[in-house]
Amino acid sequence: MDTNIKLIKCSFAICRFTLLTAILALAMTIVLSGLSFAQPKLKEVLKGHTEEEPVKDKPKTEIKKPDIPLDELDRGTPRTSVKGFFKATRKRDYERAAEYLDMRNLPKGMDRSNGPNMARQLKVVLDHTVWIDLDTLSPEPRGHADDGLPTYRDLICRIKTPGEDVDVLLQRVPRSDGVHIWKFASKTVAQLPQLYKHFGYGYIGEILPAAFFDIEFLGIHVWMWASIVVLTVLAYFLALVATAILTFFLSRSKARPSYRLKRFIAGPIRLLIIILLLRAGINLLGPSVAMRSLLQAKTIFIIIIAWTIIGLFGFIFNLLADRFRRNDQDSAATVLLPVLRNVATVIVITIALIVWLDNIGFNVTTLLAGLGVGGIALALALQKSIENLIGAITLYISKPVRVGDFCKFGEVLGTIEEIGFRSTRIRTLDHTIVSVPNAEFANLHLNNFSKRKKIWYHPRISLRYETTPDQIRYILSEIRKLLTSHQKVLSDPARVRFTNFGAYSLDLDIFAYIDAIQYGEYLEISEDLNLQIMDIIAQAGSRFAFPSQTTYLESGQGLDKELTRSAEAQVGKWRVKKSDTE
């Protein structure tokens, strides 16, 4: 009964752990994969900020398409015009960047002399609002013909503002020599002051030098990197105070935290708080699109989340190990749980790696498909190994046998020496080693002699047919006295009965339990009982029977005629009585 209760408790513990693993894995996937489709991937940002090298393999005979107008600033198509604008702003050449703006028909107060400043404002607004994928812009000199706009305009992107959405447009305008080129539309340029109020640097831009906002590293301005350093320091001290307060209150509670719990709080929990505070602070600063892409990759955040979950698994496994030890399951605590912990760790790291690759812009669909096919192939190849591992888990949890137990499986007797993940090793009576795969061993009929609390004493005594009833009564009485008076024979039940007329013997059945666990002690006690029973039979004047046949020789005396007539008369009286009743 106790074993069944322990098995049920352990099964519930494993089920709770499995459910918790699934929930945490799902939560981790949801938290880490919460992406905004409007944001570029980190891979795209890094690619976009890498200068393209000229192609050296092009044949010298290749010439530019004749329908694309030649332009010193490469403004012949929407794609090349936007690309040239970003190239100039990255070099902080705002005079050149202003040449990509249509400065005609602007409102009062805005003129061509303010062109470099407006080019810088446009760059700041675009950096803080949208990511422009150059591959979506038209490479044709006439732009997109099917976008629903006039043929002289193309839509680059749409910026959401507190009031209304603002379209960033390109317009095909005539150059001084009459050649049509593409520039940012005057309608867009006229809206730049209002857009800059919403998405510019504000007060910070007025007090810090311009170099802080123009110099970039990985597409992120210097002022943002400096802000990250300051926020990291502040977040560290806040997290240090928060975890110290948490540990203090836990120490004051009745259930004092263990050393493992304190390490868990001071490690992944503290770093998780730092990352959350850092992300909140950066969001308040109004990060650029590139910065949001870097945050979207969540490299450090993924590491901390994975570390937190792995630490939580370690804490849970330690609790399970303590429970197994309290339930006298040391083998499961020292052999089974470390392997399950490593498996859980590998699963968490794999999920974190896949989410991170997806966040930075790699297509993980093919990877997952490959892992699925590879997983199926691996599962088929490791089918027997998995069966044996499941068999080992079954043996550890249900505990039909343990290391050191003397048992019988099939027709083999031996002592369990090791329960591994593939096989169980048994030392047989002739001192050889038998290895049985766990999947097969778990399905065998196991007779565990070491689990006995007492040993059955059940000899059958065969007496010769010449033994008289009084002799049998004497033998039964003396054996009962022997069983009840012996210190190592349990009184309930302890019985001896005349049970059978055998083919060549009168059979007595003894049923009792000897208070012994070790088989050697049992043999010593049963030997003493057997010798005393032999003395009792000898004192009664009887003998043990053995398979034999007895031949009786008669001199023709026949049956007793007197007794025959008496039996026939008695039967006649029964018949008369029966007929009168009818």
DAJOLIN-V916042 format. One record per pair of residues at least 4 apart in sequence whose C-alpha atoms are under 7 Angstrom apart, sorted by the first residue. I is the first residue (numbers start at 1). J is the second residue. Records with the same first field share a line. If there is no record, write none. Layout:
# DAJOLIN-V916042
I=J + J
This chain:
# DAJOLIN-V916042
1=5
2=6
3=7
4=8
5=9
6=10
7=11 + 397 + 398
8=12
9=13
10=14 + 397
11=15
12=16
13=17
14=18
15=19
16=20
17=21
18=22
19=23
20=24
21=25
22=26
23=27
24=28
25=29
26=30
27=31
28=32
29=33
30=34
32=302 + 355
33=355
35=296
39=131 + 293
40=44 + 45 + 131 + 293
41=45 + 293 + 359 + 360 + 361
42=46 + 293 + 294 + 297 + 360 + 361
43=47 + 360 + 361
44=48 + 361
45=49 + 290
46=50 + 218
49=218 + 219
68=76 + 141
69=76
70=76
71=75 + 76
73=84
74=80 + 81 + 84
75=80 + 81 + 181 + 182
76=80 + 81 + 141 + 181 + 182
77=81 + 138 + 139 + 140 + 141 + 143 + 182
78=82 + 137 + 138 + 139 + 143 + 170 + 182
79=83 + 134 + 137 + 138 + 139
80=84
81=85 + 182 + 183
82=86
83=87
84=88
85=89 + 97 + 100
86=90
87=91
88=92 + 93 + 94 + 96 + 97
89=93 + 94 + 97
92=214
93=97
94=98 + 116 + 119 + 120
95=116
97=116 + 119
98=115 + 116 + 119
100=183 + 184
101=183 + 184 + 185
102=183 + 184 + 185 + 186
103=111 + 112 + 186
104=186
105=186
106=110 + 111 + 186 + 190
107=190
110=114
114=118
115=119
116=120
117=121
118=122 + 192
119=123
120=124
121=125 + 192 + 196
122=126 + 192
123=127
124=128 + 200
125=129 + 195 + 196 + 199 + 200
126=130
127=288 + 289
128=199 + 287 + 288 + 289
129=159 + 289
130=289
131=289
138=143 + 144
143=154
144=154
145=151
149=153 + 154
152=171 + 172
153=169 + 170 + 171 + 172
154=169 + 170 + 171
155=167 + 168 + 169 + 170
156=168 + 169 + 170
157=167 + 168
158=165 + 166 + 167 + 168
159=165 + 166 + 167
160=164 + 165 + 166
161=165
168=188
169=184 + 185 + 188
170=182 + 183 + 184 + 185
171=182 + 183 + 184 + 185
172=180 + 181 + 182 + 183
173=180 + 181 + 182
174=178 + 179 + 180 + 181
175=179 + 180 + 181
184=188
185=189
186=190
187=191
188=192
191=195
192=196
193=197
194=198
195=199
196=200
201=205
202=206
203=207
204=208
208=212
210=214
211=215
212=221 + 222 + 223
213=221 + 222 + 223
214=221
215=221 + 222
216=220 + 221 + 222
217=221
219=290
220=224 + 290 + 291
221=225
222=226
223=227
224=228
225=229
226=230
227=231
228=232
229=233
230=234
231=235 + 278 + 281
232=236 + 278
233=237
234=238
235=239 + 274 + 277 + 278
236=240 + 274
237=241
238=242
239=243 + 270 + 273 + 274
240=244 + 270
241=245
242=246
243=247 + 265 + 266 + 270
244=248
245=249
246=250
247=251 + 262
248=252
249=253
250=256 + 257
251=256 + 257
257=261 + 262
258=262
259=263
260=264 + 315
261=265
262=266
263=267
264=268 + 269 + 311
265=269 + 270
266=270
267=271
268=272 + 304 + 307 + 308
269=273 + 308
270=274
271=275 + 304
272=276 + 304
273=277
274=278
275=279 + 301
276=280
277=281
278=282
279=283
280=284
281=285
282=286 + 287
283=287
287=291 + 292
288=292
289=293
290=294
291=295
292=296
293=297
296=359
297=356 + 359 + 360
298=302
299=303 + 356
300=304
301=305
302=306 + 352
303=307
304=308
305=309
306=310 + 348 + 349 + 352
307=311
308=312
309=313
310=314 + 345
311=315
312=316
313=317
314=318 + 341
315=319
316=320
317=321 + 337 + 341
318=322
319=323
320=324
321=325 + 333
322=326
323=327
324=328 + 329 + 330 + 332 + 333
325=329 + 330 + 333
329=333
330=334
331=335 + 396
332=336 + 337 + 396
333=337
334=338
335=339
336=340
337=341
338=342
339=343
340=344
341=345
342=346
343=347
344=348
345=349
346=350
347=351
348=352
349=353
350=354
351=355
352=356
353=357
354=358 + 364
355=359
356=360
357=361 + 362 + 364
358=362 + 363 + 364
364=368
365=369
366=370
367=371
368=372
369=373
370=374
371=375
372=376
373=377
374=378
375=379
376=380
377=381
378=382
379=383
382=386
383=387
384=388
385=389 + 422
386=390
387=391 + 439
388=392 + 421 + 422 + 423 + 437 + 438 + 439
389=393 + 421 + 422
390=394
391=395 + 438 + 439 + 442
392=396 + 420 + 421 + 438
393=397
394=398
395=399 + 400 + 442
401=405 + 448
402=416
403=416 + 417 + 418
404=415 + 416 + 417
405=415 + 416 + 448 + 450
406=414 + 415 + 416 + 448 + 449 + 450
407=413 + 414 + 415 + 446 + 447 + 448 + 449 + 450
408=412 + 413 + 414 + 446 + 447 + 448
409=413 + 444 + 445 + 446 + 447
410=444 + 445
413=428 + 429
414=426 + 427 + 428 + 429
415=426 + 427 + 428
416=425 + 426 + 427
417=425 + 426 + 427
418=424 + 425
419=423 + 424 + 425
420=424
422=437 + 438
423=435 + 436 + 437 + 438
424=435 + 436 + 437 + 438
425=433 + 434 + 435 + 436
426=433 + 434 + 435
427=431 + 432 + 433 + 434
428=432 + 433
436=440 + 441
437=441
438=442
439=443
440=444
452=517
453=517
454=513 + 514 + 515 + 516 + 517
455=513 + 514 + 515 + 516 + 517
456=512 + 513 + 514
457=511 + 512 + 513 + 514
458=510 + 511 + 512
459=509 + 510
460=507 + 508 + 509 + 510
461=507 + 508 + 509
462=505 + 506 + 507 + 508 + 544 + 545
463=467 + 505 + 506 + 507 + 543 + 544 + 545
464=505 + 506 + 543 + 544 + 545
465=505 + 506
467=471 + 472 + 542
468=472
469=473
470=474
471=475 + 540
472=476
473=477
474=478 + 540
475=479 + 536 + 537 + 540
476=480 + 496 + 497
477=481
478=482 + 536
479=483 + 533
480=484 + 495 + 496
481=485
482=486
483=489 + 494
484=491
488=514 + 515
489=512 + 513 + 514 + 515
490=494 + 512 + 513 + 514 + 515
493=512
494=511 + 512
495=510 + 511 + 512
496=508 + 509 + 510 + 511
497=508 + 509 + 510
498=507 + 508 + 509
499=507 + 508 + 509
500=506 + 507
501=505 + 506 + 507
502=506 + 507
504=547 + 548
505=545
514=522
516=521 + 522
518=522
519=523
520=524
521=525
522=526
523=527
524=528
525=529
526=530
527=531
528=532
529=533
530=534
531=535
532=536
533=537
534=538
535=539
536=540
537=541 + 542 + 543
538=542 + 543
560=564
561=565
562=566
563=567
564=568
565=569
566=570
567=571
568=572
569=573
570=574
571=575
572=576
573=577
574=578
575=579
576=580
577=581
578=582
